[in-house]
């Protein structure tokens, strides 16, 4: 079996771990503060945003940890490396947020029917603080190039927008006695969190179940490969992704019998290049002649 060569090293930015660490402590400290403040102000909208921030704190903490874990590379126990551990983190994070969302909804929905008074000035103060803290974390990650930093930055931008909504709600409550705005804001924020959690959980489960990456079509991959010089047909083709960005392909290629070493190397070089153009980073190919009977063909 011939294995296509590829780069295992990857590109890790020294600043990524430090940037995520600062954003993590900013977010976690503020999350604790807003849980206390939400209970004091009696605002379920702030508690809903606290849940959102708690989820982002978990994401930041796990991203910070996995930024370091990813540098370990592969070993005898995990021959594909540690990339898939980030999926485990995503599932844990999703479960925590699902439970938290249902707790917040169970508190907010009854309040729509029976609104309670809210400290509007305190709500506005926390919203402004939330915009400043999350905005500072976004600026810290603004120049980050790693995937972790980009994903985390997106989450924090969502938080800033969430706090803008709370600020608007608090301002309305300050001037008008409409206490139902607070639980309505809470339900809206929580439903938004739930939507993203379910979407992320579905993506994580598909990756764990080794589904074909959404941006790839095995039939199109096969059609492109059989057009390469020297390849007669393709079978036993499998595509999956380790973590949503690092894609893996295995296949059996039927070639003419009696090829010279230089000819097989040329075929593999063309195949590697074609797959790199299709965003497949790890390729394993087994070459066969038409006379060979493949033990795997037709099994899957």
C-alpha positions as CSV (number, residue, x, y, z in Angstrom):
1,X,0.0,0.0,0.0
2,X,1.4,3.4,-1.0
3,X,0.8,6.4,1.3
4,X,0.7,9.9,-0.2
5,X,3.1,12.2,1.6
6,X,1.7,15.3,3.4
7,X,2.8,17.9,5.9
8,X,2.1,16.8,9.5
9,X,3.5,19.9,11.2
10,X,0.7,22.5,10.6
11,X,1.1,26.1,11.5
12,X,0.7,27.1,15.1
13,X,0.9,30.8,16.0
14,X,2.7,31.5,19.3
15,X,0.3,34.3,20.1
16,X,-2.9,32.2,19.7
17,X,-2.7,30.5,23.0
18,X,-1.9,33.7,24.9
19,X,-4.7,35.7,23.1
20,X,-7.3,33.0,23.9
21,X,-6.1,32.8,27.5
22,X,-6.6,36.5,28.0
23,X,-10.1,36.4,26.4
24,X,-10.9,33.3,28.5
25,X,-10.2,35.1,31.9
26,X,-12.0,38.2,30.8
27,X,-15.0,36.3,29.8
28,X,-15.1,33.9,32.8
29,X,-14.6,36.8,35.3
30,X,-17.4,38.7,33.7
31,X,-19.7,35.7,33.6
32,X,-19.4,35.2,37.3
33,X,-20.0,38.9,37.9
34,X,-23.2,38.9,35.7
35,X,-24.6,35.8,37.3
36,X,-24.4,37.6,40.7
37,X,-25.6,40.9,39.1
38,X,-28.5,39.2,37.3
39,X,-29.8,37.7,40.5
40,X,-29.4,41.1,42.3
41,X,-31.1,43.1,39.5
42,X,-33.7,40.4,39.2
43,X,-33.2,40.3,35.4
44,X,-33.6,36.9,33.5
45,X,-32.3,38.7,30.4
46,X,-29.0,39.2,32.1
47,X,-29.0,35.6,33.4
48,X,-29.7,34.4,29.8
49,X,-26.7,36.4,28.6
50,X,-24.7,35.0,31.5
51,X,-25.6,31.5,30.2
52,X,-24.4,32.6,26.7
53,X,-21.2,33.9,28.2
54,X,-20.7,30.8,30.3
55,X,-20.9,28.8,27.1
56,X,-18.3,31.1,25.5
57,X,-16.1,30.8,28.6
58,X,-16.2,27.0,28.2
59,X,-15.4,27.3,24.5
60,X,-12.5,29.7,25.2
61,X,-11.1,27.4,28.0
62,X,-11.3,24.4,25.8
63,X,-10.0,26.3,22.8
64,X,-7.0,27.5,24.9
65,X,-6.4,23.9,26.1
66,X,-6.7,22.3,22.6
67,X,-4.5,25.0,21.1
68,X,-1.7,23.5,23.2
69,X,-2.9,19.8,22.8
70,X,-2.8,20.2,19.0
71,X,0.9,20.8,19.1
72,X,1.6,17.3,20.4
73,X,1.1,15.8,17.0
74,X,0.4,12.1,16.6
75,X,1.7,9.3,18.8
76,X,1.4,5.6,19.3
77,X,-2.0,5.9,21.1
78,X,-3.5,8.5,18.8
79,X,-2.0,7.8,15.3
80,X,-4.1,10.6,13.7
81,X,-3.1,13.1,16.4
82,X,-5.3,15.0,18.8
83,X,-7.4,17.1,16.4
84,X,-10.6,15.1,17.2
85,X,-10.5,16.0,20.9
86,X,-11.9,19.4,19.9
87,X,-15.1,17.6,18.9
88,X,-15.4,16.1,22.4
89,X,-15.0,19.6,23.8
90,X,-17.8,20.8,21.5
91,X,-20.2,18.0,22.6
92,X,-19.5,18.7,26.3
93,X,-20.0,22.4,25.7
94,X,-23.3,21.8,23.8
95,X,-24.7,19.6,26.6
96,X,-23.9,22.2,29.3
97,X,-25.6,24.9,27.2
98,X,-28.6,22.7,26.5
99,X,-29.2,22.1,30.2
100,X,-28.6,25.7,31.1
101,X,-31.0,27.0,28.3
102,X,-33.9,24.8,29.6
103,X,-33.3,26.1,33.1
104,X,-33.4,29.7,32.0
105,X,-36.5,29.1,29.8
106,X,-38.3,27.5,32.8
107,X,-37.7,30.7,34.7
108,X,-38.3,33.2,31.9
109,X,-41.5,31.8,30.4
110,X,-43.7,32.0,33.6
111,X,-42.4,35.6,34.0
112,X,-43.9,36.6,30.6
113,X,-47.3,35.8,32.1
114,X,-46.5,37.3,35.5
115,X,-43.7,40.0,35.0
116,X,-41.6,41.0,38.0
117,X,-40.0,44.5,38.5
118,X,-36.4,44.9,37.3
119,X,-33.7,47.3,38.2
120,X,-33.5,49.0,34.8
121,X,-30.5,51.2,35.7
122,X,-28.5,48.2,36.9
123,X,-29.5,46.3,33.7
124,X,-28.2,49.2,31.6
125,X,-25.0,49.4,33.6
126,X,-24.3,45.6,33.2
127,X,-25.1,45.9,29.4
128,X,-22.5,48.7,29.0
129,X,-20.0,46.7,31.0
130,X,-20.8,43.6,28.8
131,X,-20.2,45.5,25.6
132,X,-16.9,46.8,26.9
133,X,-15.6,43.5,28.3
134,X,-16.6,41.4,25.3
135,X,-15.5,44.2,22.9
136,X,-12.0,44.1,24.6
137,X,-11.8,40.3,24.1
138,X,-12.8,40.8,20.4
139,X,-10.0,43.4,19.9
140,X,-7.6,41.0,21.6
141,X,-8.4,38.3,19.0
142,X,-8.8,40.7,16.1
143,X,-5.4,39.9,14.4
144,X,-5.5,36.2,15.3
145,X,-5.1,33.8,12.3
146,X,-5.7,30.4,13.9
147,X,-9.0,28.7,13.4
148,X,-9.6,28.6,17.2
149,X,-9.2,32.4,17.4
150,X,-11.5,33.1,14.4
151,X,-14.3,30.9,15.9
152,X,-13.9,32.4,19.4
153,X,-13.9,35.9,17.9
154,X,-17.2,35.1,16.2
155,X,-18.8,34.0,19.5
156,X,-17.6,37.1,21.3
157,X,-19.1,39.3,18.5
158,X,-22.4,37.6,19.1
159,X,-22.1,38.4,22.8
160,X,-21.5,42.1,22.0
161,X,-24.7,42.1,19.9
162,X,-26.6,40.3,22.7
163,X,-25.5,43.0,25.2
164,X,-26.6,45.8,22.8
165,X,-30.1,44.1,22.9
166,X,-30.0,44.1,26.7
167,X,-29.0,47.8,26.7
168,X,-31.9,48.7,24.5
169,X,-34.3,46.7,26.7
170,X,-32.9,48.3,29.8
171,X,-33.2,51.8,28.3
172,X,-36.9,51.2,27.4
173,X,-37.6,49.8,30.9
174,X,-35.9,52.9,32.5
175,X,-38.3,55.2,30.8
176,X,-41.4,53.0,30.5
177,X,-42.9,50.5,33.0
178,X,-43.1,47.5,30.7
179,X,-41.5,44.7,32.8
180,X,-42.5,42.0,30.3
181,X,-39.6,43.2,28.1
182,X,-37.0,41.5,30.4
183,X,-38.4,37.9,30.1
184,X,-39.1,38.4,26.4
185,X,-35.5,39.4,25.8
186,X,-34.4,36.4,27.9
187,X,-36.5,34.0,25.8
188,X,-35.2,35.5,22.5
189,X,-31.5,35.3,23.6
190,X,-32.0,31.7,24.9
191,X,-33.7,30.5,21.8
192,X,-30.8,32.0,19.7
193,X,-28.3,30.2,22.0
194,X,-30.3,26.9,21.5
195,X,-30.4,27.3,17.8
196,X,-26.6,27.6,17.6
197,X,-26.1,24.7,20.1
198,X,-28.3,22.3,18.1
199,X,-26.6,23.3,14.9
200,X,-23.1,22.8,16.3
201,X,-24.1,19.5,18.0
202,X,-25.5,18.2,14.7
203,X,-22.2,19.1,12.9
204,X,-20.1,17.5,15.7
205,X,-22.1,14.3,15.6
206,X,-21.8,14.0,11.8
207,X,-18.1,14.4,12.1
208,X,-17.9,11.8,14.9
209,X,-20.0,9.4,12.8
210,X,-17.5,9.9,9.9
211,X,-20.0,11.5,7.5
212,X,-18.7,12.9,4.2
213,X,-17.7,16.6,4.7
214,X,-20.6,18.8,3.6
215,X,-18.6,20.6,1.0
216,X,-17.5,17.3,-0.8
217,X,-19.2,14.8,-3.1
218,X,-17.5,11.4,-3.3
219,X,-18.9,10.9,-6.9
220,X,-17.3,14.1,-8.0
221,X,-14.0,13.1,-6.4
222,X,-14.1,9.8,-8.1
223,X,-14.9,11.4,-11.5
224,X,-12.0,13.8,-11.1
225,X,-9.6,10.9,-10.2
226,X,-10.5,8.6,-13.1
227,X,-9.6,11.5,-15.5
228,X,-6.0,11.5,-14.2
229,X,-3.4,9.8,-16.5
230,X,-2.7,6.2,-15.6
231,X,-5.8,5.6,-13.5
232,X,-8.4,3.2,-15.0
233,X,-10.9,3.1,-12.2
234,X,-11.5,3.9,-8.5
235,X,-13.3,1.9,-5.9
236,X,-13.5,1.5,-2.1
237,X,-13.3,5.3,-1.7
238,X,-13.9,6.9,1.7
239,X,-13.8,10.5,2.7
240,X,-14.2,11.9,6.2
241,X,-12.9,14.7,8.4
242,X,-11.1,14.6,11.7
243,X,-12.3,17.9,13.1
244,X,-14.2,19.7,10.3
245,X,-11.1,21.2,8.7
246,X,-8.6,18.3,8.3
247,X,-10.0,15.9,5.6
248,X,-8.9,12.3,5.0
249,X,-9.3,10.2,1.9
250,X,-8.6,6.5,1.3
251,X,-9.1,4.7,-2.0
252,X,-8.1,1.8,-4.2
253,X,-6.9,2.8,-7.7
254,X,-6.8,0.3,-10.6
255,X,-3.7,0.9,-12.9
256,X,-2.2,-0.9,-15.8
257,X,0.0,-3.9,-14.9
258,X,3.8,-3.8,-15.1
259,X,4.2,-0.1,-14.4
260,X,7.7,1.1,-13.5
261,X,8.4,2.7,-10.1
262,X,8.8,6.2,-11.8
263,X,5.3,5.7,-13.4
264,X,3.6,4.8,-10.2
265,X,5.3,7.8,-8.4
266,X,4.0,10.1,-11.2
267,X,0.4,8.8,-10.8
268,X,0.6,9.3,-7.0
269,X,2.0,12.8,-7.5
270,X,-0.9,13.8,-9.8
271,X,-3.4,12.2,-7.4
272,X,-2.0,14.1,-4.4
273,X,-2.1,17.4,-6.2
274,X,-5.7,16.8,-7.4
275,X,-6.8,16.0,-3.8
276,X,-4.9,19.0,-2.3
277,X,-6.9,21.2,-4.8
278,X,-10.1,19.7,-3.4
279,X,-9.0,20.5,0.2
280,X,-8.2,16.9,1.2
281,X,-5.0,16.9,3.3
282,X,-4.4,13.2,4.1
283,X,-4.5,10.7,1.2
284,X,-3.9,6.9,1.4
285,X,-4.1,5.0,-1.9
286,X,-3.7,1.4,-2.7
287,X,-2.8,0.5,-6.3
288,X,-4.2,-2.6,-8.0
289,X,-4.1,-4.1,-11.4
290,X,-7.3,-5.2,-13.3
291,X,-6.5,-8.9,-12.7
292,X,-6.4,-8.5,-8.9
293,X,-9.5,-9.4,-6.9
294,X,-10.0,-6.7,-4.3
295,X,-11.2,-8.2,-1.0
296,X,-12.9,-4.9,0.0
297,X,-14.8,-4.1,-3.1
298,X,-18.5,-4.2,-2.6
299,X,-18.3,-4.8,1.2
300,X,-19.3,-1.3,2.2
